[in-house]
C-alpha cells in the first residue's frame, strides 16, 4: 500500500511569514518520509483542491523550500473562497474528499485564519461522516492577530514590527517639519474588527517622543468630539500629532468611519480611505496641515523587516502541524503559548478547532489606555516581545532575494472537473 | 581674533539620510578645529537663523553625532520657508547676515533642494554686496532627485530602494491573491514634477514577474484610454496588474490627476489621493477589485531600509562642503559624479549655484519605455547602482535606535528679535 500523502493550502490574506509555515510543513514532512509520501499544495489555496489543481512540492529543490523562510506572500497562491455550511455546500466538501481520495491524501494542512479554521473543521467532520480516513490540522495565520486560543498569530509580529517602525520613522519626519509645515500625520493600518495592528504602533514611543499620540481601535467607539479635542491638545503641547488608525475604526452604532460599500468574498466590508476621511475632518475643524499614509498591502508583505520571533513561530506551527498529524490528531490547531515568565518564552500548544472556528479575539479593554486613545502598560508588555529580532532576507544588487517556486502540477486523476462559484 | 564659526541648516522635506550629511559636516569640521570654531545649527532650518535660535552642536557627544548617520528626518528641525527675492525680502537677508555677524559665522552650509540652492546663492550675493565675508555652500538633498548638475541627489537612493522593495513585496501579495480576489494594486509615491521615485520601482522586476506593469510619470501626459487599455491587457495576460503612480501624474494640459487645491509655503500644490482616484476609475470602467496604498512620509523616513550607496554619498557631500569652504569656495554645491565605467563608481564634483538654483531635472524621455508606462534599459542602468547595499541601523528590543540630540541653544547676542511671516 502506498504511503499516505499530505495536502497543504494557504488561505485568505497572505502575510510576510505564511511561507515560513509552509517551509516548516515541508521540511518536517521531508524528515518523516517513512510516514508521509508526497506533500501536494493547492494552487491558489482550497480552490486548487476543488479543481484538482495540485502542485507537486517534491519537484522543488531543498534550497527553494528553505527560501520560503524569507519570502513574503503565498508561494502556492492563496484565495478568498469560503466554503459554506455542510448543508448549503455539501457538493464542495464531497469534491474535496474525492480529490483527496484520488491522490491518497490523508493529511490536510490548512494555513489560514478564523474562516479557514471553520473550513478545516468541516472537512474533518465530513470525512468522518463519509468514513474517509483524514486528519485535518489547521495552521494559524493572520496578520490581524484575532485568532482565539493562541497568545498571538503568526504573521502579526512582523506586521506589528513594520507598523511600529514606520510610525517611529514618520513621527521623526513630522517632528522635524511641524514648526512651519505638517502638524498632523495619520497612518491607516489594517484590522477590520480588531485593533491589534494599530495597537502595536505604541512600540514607536521613545523617551524623547510620545508618538503615536492617538490610536484608533475598532474596539473603542469613535467619538468625534473627544478625538478632535485630543488632537488639538496634542498639537498645542507637542507641536504635532501622530495618529494611527485601524481601518475598522467605527462609531458606537457599528458604522465604519470609512465604508466603501464593497464586499469581499466572505461578505465582509472592503474598507479603505479612512485616513483621508480623518484628515479632512481635522483640516475642516482644526485647520491643521496634514499628511496621511495608507500602508495597505505594504504592511502585510514587508518581509524585508520581518520579526525574527514571528518567523520562528510561523515555522514552528508548520512543523508542529506535521507532528500532530503523525501523532494521530485531528481537527486541531497548534497554538503559541506564552510562558508566564518575566523574560519572554514561548512554546507550541494545541487547541481544538471547535474552540477556534469563527471566533474573533479582539483587543481586551485592559490593553487599552484609560482614555481609549493609547495602549496600557499591560498592552505594551504584550506587544513588545512579538517584534523582537530582525529576520533579514538576503539581498542581491540592493534588492531582496525572494524565492519563486516551480509549482509543477500533479497529473489529474479524476475524470470530472468542478465548477467553482467565484 | 576668534576662529570663524559655521552655520548648518536643514531645509524642506526631510529624507532618510539628510542627517548623514549633517554627520559629514560635523565630523569634517571637527577634524579642522584649526580653521573652524563652532558649528551652529539652525533650529528648524533657516527659521532658526532668522530668529537667532541657534543650536550649539559642540554640546553633543561624538557618539550622538555618529548616530546621525543612521537616523532619519531632520535632527535639528527643518522647515518649509522660502526667502523671496532680494528686492522683496531684503530685510530677511540682512537679518541673516546680522545674525551671522553677531556669532562670527563665516561658513554657511545649507542642506536642501532647488529652492534652498536659490536661497543659498542669494545669501552669498547679499553678503558680498554688504561686504560681509561669508562662504555659502549648498549641500544637495532631495528625495525627488530633481536637482540639476548632479548625477543623483542624496536621499533619492534610499527612497528608491524603499519603493522598489515595497513594490516587489506588494506584487508578490497581489500575485498570490489574484485568482479569487484583488486584481489591481496601486502604489502612490512622491514626486511632484519628476517621476524619478516612481521610475525606481522598475527595480522590483524579476525574471518571474514583470511588476510593476504600469508606471505613471509626471513627464508623460496621462491618457485615460491608453492607461485603461494597458491595465486590462495586463490583467488578461498576467492575472493581475501592479501600478506605481507618481503623485504628480498629470494630463496633457498640466492638470494634476489629484489636486486637493491646497498649497504649501512655496506655493506648490499639495497633492495626495491619486491612488484612490485611479482605483475608482479602474473599478468603474473595468470592474476589477483593487487595493491601493499611499506611502507618503513612510517612504522618505524609511531609514530602516536605506541604501548604503545613498548614505555614503549623503555623508560625502556634507564632508565635501566643509572642504570646499576651507578651500575658499563660495556659492557652490558638491555634486555626485558617475564615472563612465562599467562598474558603478562615483566621486564628488562641484557645481556653481547659479547653475543649480531653481532648475528641476526631470526624467529624460530616453529613460522611459516607448509606451510611456515603464522604464527603458538605459533607465534601469541609471537606477540600479543607487539602491546598492543595506545600511541597517542598530536595533534594541526589535526597534531601530534613532538618535535624539540635546539641541542646546546658543545664547542670543542681538537685542532685537525678528518677526517671521509664517
Interface residues (C-beta under 8 A of the other chain):
Chain A: X10 X13 X14 X44 X45 X47 X71 X72 X73 X74 X75 X77 X78 X79 X80 X81 X161 X164 X165 X166 X168 X169 X170 X172 X173 X174 X175 X176 X177 X179 X180 X181 X185 X187 X203 X204 X206 X207 X208 X209 X262 X264 X265 X270 X272 X273 X275 X276 X289 X291 X292 X293 X294 X295 X296 X297 X298 X300 X301 X302 X303 X304 X305 X307 X309 X384 X385 X387 X388 X389 X390 X392 X395 X397 X398 X399 X400 X402 X404 X422
Chain B: X10 X13 X14 X44 X45 X47 X71 X72 X73 X74 X75 X77 X78 X79 X80 X81 X161 X164 X165 X166 X168 X169 X170 X172 X173 X174 X175 X176 X177 X179 X180 X181 X185 X187 X203 X204 X206 X207 X208 X209 X262 X264 X265 X270 X272 X273 X275 X276 X289 X291 X292 X293 X294 X295 X296 X297 X298 X300 X301 X302 X303 X304 X305 X307 X309 X384 X387 X388 X389 X390 X392 X395 X397 X398 X399 X400 X402 X404 X422
